Amino acid sequence: MKKITQYILLISFITGFFSCEKEIDIAIPDRERKIVINSLFTSDETLTVNLTKSLSIIDRADVIFLNDAVVKLYENDNFIENLQFVTNGNYVSSFNLINAVNYKVEVERNGIIASAVNSIPEPIEIINIDTNTIRLFDFDYLECIINFQDNPNENNYYMFSLDNIKTDIYEYYDNGVLISDTVTYNNSYYESDDIIVENWLYINEQTYILFADHLISGKKYGLNIRVEHTNSYYYPDISFNDVDSSYIHFNLFSVTEEYYKYFKTFSMHRESRENPFAEPVQVFSNVENGLGVFAGFSSNSDSIQFFSKPFIGK
């Protein structure tokens, strides 16, 4: 599960304040708007950059896509190509990215240039996953410990998610005929009180946690999470063709510091907006002469599978 597009859609911020009493029209010159660059990228994939125009705090407009820009891609300061415009502010490259080199994107529109630089970190491998069934508050949970080795030679930043994909086989009789129906669904919800968890993110019905290696630098560590039990039986070395099954896919993302800062401040910004007494939080951006985020990541995944006998009803 390498593609981040399966877990996270690019996020563009539109901060709007609405008056319930009366509207005030203020003419703000277009030159005050900034280019917004959004791109999260990984290796062995082509780069996609989304461009929009920033909105003022009194704007009520929808997102304004920039479809007339020139977007240049550089690798270690060497020009690679101009990205091709597709649709809705999206520009794509034909060049597959690799780890551990600096990529620069330079956007020019109406004489204004915005740019950003970032790289793709080396992936951190999931060593193994330990599981145990526990009971809390009259509910059964699957306790999972995701073991990984933090790189001792650098500061590391992480994001984690899971996909709990359940396939149920329902068999029932209709006028004496046995009917079999299959239903598949994904529940990405999980819980954790692990001390390294810093922020929770809920994006597009997906749950993520964000953390850095401040407490675990250079160590082997087991991230502890809890998943609601599926009432299935876990057979790691056996396959069945006539049973319900459940896969849990564990996704560990190694991200750059800029990626980490962006989503950390995004989480804090969202929380502050929901709290009228909280101080406002400025969302981090690594775009020069613009806004947004241009940041790399790598990922590593592991899975476990469960089986149970199908339910047969009448």
C-alpha positions in Angstrom: 0.0 0.0 0.0 2.5 2.5 -1.1 0.5 5.2 -2.7 -0.3 8.0 -0.3 -3.3 8.8 -2.5 -5.0 5.8 -0.9 -4.6 7.3 2.6 -4.3 11.1 2.3 -5.8 13.5 -0.3 -3.9 16.8 -0.8 -5.2 19.4 1.6 -5.8 23.1 0.7 -6.7 25.5 3.4 -9.5 28.0 3.0 -9.9 30.1 6.1 -13.2 32.0 5.9 -15.1 34.2 8.4 -18.7 34.8 7.9 -20.8 37.7 9.4 -24.3 37.0 10.4 -25.3 40.7 10.4 -24.3 42.2 7.1 -21.9 41.8 4.3 -19.1 44.3 3.5 -17.5 44.3 0.1 -13.8 45.1 0.1 -11.8 45.2 -3.1 -8.5 43.4 -2.5 -6.0 43.6 -5.4 -5.4 40.2 -7.1 -1.7 40.7 -6.5 -2.3 40.1 -2.8 -3.2 36.5 -3.5 -0.4 34.0 -3.3 0.3 30.8 -5.2 -0.5 27.7 -3.2 1.6 24.6 -3.9 0.4 21.2 -2.6 2.3 18.1 -3.3 3.0 15.0 -1.2 5.3 12.6 -3.1 7.1 9.3 -2.9 9.6 7.2 -4.8 8.9 5.1 -7.9 5.9 7.4 -8.8 5.6 10.4 -11.0 5.1 13.8 -9.3 1.7 15.5 -9.1 1.6 19.2 -8.0 -1.7 20.9 -7.3 -1.8 24.7 -7.7 -4.5 27.0 -6.3 -4.7 30.7 -5.4 -4.9 31.8 -1.8 -8.0 33.3 -0.5 -8.4 36.2 2.0 -10.2 35.9 5.3 -13.3 37.6 3.8 -13.4 35.5 0.6 -16.5 33.3 0.1 -15.3 31.8 -3.2 -14.6 28.2 -3.8 -11.1 27.0 -4.4 -9.5 28.8 -7.4 -7.3 26.4 -9.4 -4.4 27.8 -11.3 -4.4 26.2 -14.8 -2.1 28.6 -16.6 1.2 28.3 -14.7 4.7 27.1 -15.8 5.9 24.4 -13.4 9.5 23.3 -13.5 11.1 20.3 -11.8 14.7 20.1 -10.6 16.7 17.2 -9.2 19.7 18.4 -7.1 19.4 21.8 -8.9 19.5 20.1 -12.3 16.5 20.9 -14.5 14.5 17.8 -15.4 11.4 18.9 -17.2 8.3 21.1 -17.3 5.3 19.5 -15.7 2.3 18.8 -17.9 -1.0 20.4 -17.0 -3.9 17.9 -16.6 -7.0 19.4 -14.9 -8.2 21.3 -11.9 -4.8 22.8 -11.1 -3.0 19.5 -11.3 0.4 19.3 -13.1 2.2 15.9 -13.5 5.7 14.8 -14.4 6.8 11.9 -16.5 9.8 11.4 -14.2 9.9 8.7 -11.5 11.3 10.0 -8.3 13.9 8.3 -6.1 14.9 8.5 -2.5 17.5 10.7 -0.8 17.9 13.4 -3.4 16.6 17.0 -3.3 13.7 17.9 -5.6 12.7 21.5 -6.3 9.5 22.6 -7.9 9.4 26.1 -9.3 6.1 27.7 -10.3 5.8 30.9 -12.4 2.6 32.7 -13.1 2.0 36.3 -14.2 5.6 37.2 -13.4 5.5 35.7 -9.8 7.7 32.8 -8.9 7.0 30.4 -6.0 9.2 27.5 -5.2 9.8 24.7 -2.7 12.5 22.0 -2.0 12.2 18.6 -0.3 13.3 15.0 -0.6 12.1 11.4 0.0 13.4 9.8 3.2 14.5 6.2 3.2 11.7 3.9 4.4 11.7 2.4 8.0 10.8 -1.2 7.9 8.2 -2.9 10.1 10.2 -5.7 11.7 7.2 -7.7 12.9 3.8 -7.4 14.6 2.9 -8.9 18.0 -0.8 -9.4 18.8 -2.8 -10.2 21.9 -6.5 -10.3 22.7 -7.5 -8.1 25.7 -10.8 -7.1 27.2 -11.6 -3.5 28.2 -14.9 -2.1 29.4 -16.7 -5.3 28.4 -15.3 -5.1 24.8 -12.8 -7.4 23.2 -9.8 -5.7 21.5 -6.9 -6.9 19.5 -3.7 -5.3 21.0 -1.1 -4.9 18.3 2.6 -3.9 18.8 4.2 -2.7 15.6 7.9 -3.2 16.0 10.4 -1.1 14.0 14.0 0.2 14.3 14.6 3.9 14.4 17.5 5.1 12.4 20.2 6.3 14.9 22.0 8.5 12.3 19.3 11.2 11.8 16.2 12.7 13.2 13.2 10.7 12.1 9.5 11.6 11.6 6.6 9.2 11.3 3.0 8.8 10.4 0.9 5.6 11.0 -2.4 4.3 9.7 -4.1 1.0 9.3 -6.8 -0.6 7.1 -9.0 -3.2 8.7 -10.6 -4.9 5.7 -13.3 -7.3 6.6 -14.9 -9.7 4.1 -18.1 -11.4 5.4 -19.7 -14.4 3.6 -23.4 -14.6 4.4 -25.1 -17.8 3.4 -28.9 -18.2 3.6 -31.7 -20.2 2.1 -34.2 -18.7 -0.4 -37.0 -21.1 -1.3 -34.8 -24.0 -0.5 -31.8 -22.7 -2.5 -28.6 -21.8 -0.6 -27.5 -18.2 -1.5 -24.1 -16.9 -0.7 -23.4 -13.1 -0.5 -20.0 -11.5 0.1 -19.7 -8.0 1.7 -16.3 -6.2 2.1 -15.8 -3.0 4.1 -12.9 -1.1 5.7 -12.8 0.2 9.2 -9.7 2.3 9.8 -10.5 3.2 13.4 -8.1 2.2 16.2 -7.0 3.5 19.6 -3.6 4.2 21.2 -2.3 5.6 24.4 1.3 5.1 23.5 3.6 7.8 24.9 5.1 8.6 21.5 1.8 9.6 19.9 1.8 13.4 19.4 -1.2 14.2 17.2 -4.2 12.5 15.7 -5.5 13.2 12.2 -8.8 12.3 10.8 -8.8 12.8 7.1 -11.3 11.4 4.5 -12.5 8.7 7.0 -9.0 7.6 7.7 -7.3 7.8 11.1 -3.6 8.7 11.4 -1.2 9.3 14.2 1.9 11.5 13.9 5.1 11.3 16.0 8.8 12.0 15.9 11.7 10.0 17.4 12.3 12.4 20.3 11.8 9.6 22.9 13.0 6.6 20.9 16.0 7.9 18.9 18.1 5.0 17.6 16.1 2.4 19.4 14.0 -0.5 18.4 10.4 0.3 19.5 7.0 -1.2 19.5 4.1 1.1 18.7 1.1 0.0 20.8 -2.4 0.2 19.3 -5.8 -1.4 19.9 -8.2 -2.5 17.3 -11.8 -3.6 18.0 -11.9 -7.4 17.9 -13.5 -8.9 14.8 -14.7 -12.0 16.7 -12.6 -14.0 14.2 -9.8 -16.5 14.8 -6.3 -15.8 13.8 -4.5 -18.5 11.9 -1.2 -17.1 10.6 -0.2 -20.1 8.6 -3.5 -21.5 7.4 -5.7 -20.5 4.5 -9.4 -21.3 4.1 -11.6 -20.9 1.0 -14.9 -21.2 2.7 -14.7 -18.8 5.6 -15.0 -15.1 6.4 -11.7 -13.3 6.4 -10.3 -10.0 7.8 -7.1 -8.4 6.9 -5.4 -5.7 8.9 -2.8 -3.7 7.0 -0.4 -1.7 9.1 1.2 1.3 7.3 4.3 3.0 8.7 5.2 6.2 6.9 8.7 7.8 7.1 8.2 11.5 6.4 10.4 14.5 6.1 10.5 17.2 8.8 8.5 19.5 6.6 5.8 16.9 6.1 5.7 16.4 9.9 5.5 20.1 10.7 2.8 20.7 8.1 0.5 18.0 9.5 1.3 18.7 13.1 0.3 22.4 12.7 -2.7 21.3 10.6 -3.9 19.2 13.5 -3.3 22.0 16.0 -5.0 24.5 13.6 -8.1 22.3 13.3 -8.3 21.9 17.1 -7.9 25.7 17.7 -10.7 26.5 15.3 -13.1 24.2 17.3 -12.1 25.9 20.6 -13.1 29.6 20.8 -10.7 30.1 23.7 -7.6 28.7 22.0 -4.8 30.7 20.4 -4.9 30.6 16.6 -2.3 28.3 15.0 -0.5 29.2 11.7 -0.2 26.2 9.5 3.4 25.5 8.5 4.5 26.0 4.9 7.8 25.3 3.2 6.9 27.2 0.0 9.0 30.3 -0.7 7.0 33.3 -1.9 3.8 31.3 -1.6 1.8 28.9 0.6 1.2 25.2 0.9 3.5 22.1 1.3 5.9 20.3 -0.9 7.1 17.2 1.0 8.3 13.6 0.5 7.5 10.4 2.3 8.2 6.7 2.0 6.1 3.8 3.4 6.4 0.2 4.6 3.4 -2.1 5.3 2.7 -5.4 6.9 -0.5 -7.4 7.3 -2.2 -10.1 9.4 -5.2 -12.1 8.4 -8.1 -13.6 10.4 -10.6 -16.3 9.6 -13.9 -17.4 10.9 -16.7 -19.8 9.8 -19.5 -18.1 7.8 -22.9 -17.3 9.3 -25.6 -19.5 7.9 -29.2 -18.2 8.5 -32.6 -19.2 7.4 
